[in-house]
């Protein structure tokens, strides 16, 4: 282990130490932490303030400025990122100071708006999304991915992480899927989910073309050739938004969709069909009832004009 100069503001120091987190956190979390600390270091440099160790007053000022135009969740994550890098560098942690706590409390009280919720993609509109996919190899993949994401109530990160070994085709023509790791399951205990007959057929059609030599279930296609790597989570969001445009939805609705829209819509559909919240939590792997409640809040309005 390298010895850290407590007065060092070297980017290399924290970047090297951050590598110790790889494998302990999800890749998306790592990217967010890395980006947050980079923003903080640049801010400190532009304000002639030390980054490592940072001062409580400097952190408070940074959070105040970041709160302008940023959500409270972003501000809190940046605070945690600063805390984590100081711990890695074995430096005094400025984020535990009472002044920083009060700053965060003021920011939270000033942001009374409700958390933004992704627009749900209910089954009726899922079918429209499937119908507008092109009659190409990409369309074949997209139909299978959208349908499976809905049936599994999958987060986009869970969807792109699936591989062929996670699938079990059952005798009744349906599909059992093992979701090995998720945001709410960092240690990989996994959960089982199931796909309908129609979705299973779409997955089979995709697999017949993709072939057995590709490990990720859903992979990029380049000039008609499958590429042996996972799709990015951004690709899932892009496909959902482009599908919304293709069926003629207004841009305001397109903007409201996210990579979680299949998960939201499926949960809302289950509620309107009479399933209780305990069953929906098991199906989607939720640990927090509060998070699920936000998803289900608009289920009674899940009819689109």
Buried (B, 14 or more C-beta within 10 A) or exposed (E): EEEBEEEBBEBEBBBBBBEEBEEEBBEEBBEBBBEBBBBBBEBBEEEEBBBBBBBBBBBBBBBBEBBEEBEBEBBBBBBBBBBBBBEBBEBEBBBEBEEBBEBBEBBEEEEEEEEEBBBBBBBEBBEBBBEBBEEEBBEBBBBBBBBBBBBBBBBBBBBBBBBEEBBEBEEEEBBBBEBBBBEBBEEEEBBEBBBBEBBBBBBBBBBEEBEEEBEBBBBBBEEEEBEEEBBEBEBBBEBBBBBBBBEEBEEEBBEBBBBBBBBBBBBBBBBBEEBEBEEBBEBBBBEEEEEBEBBBEEBEEBEEE
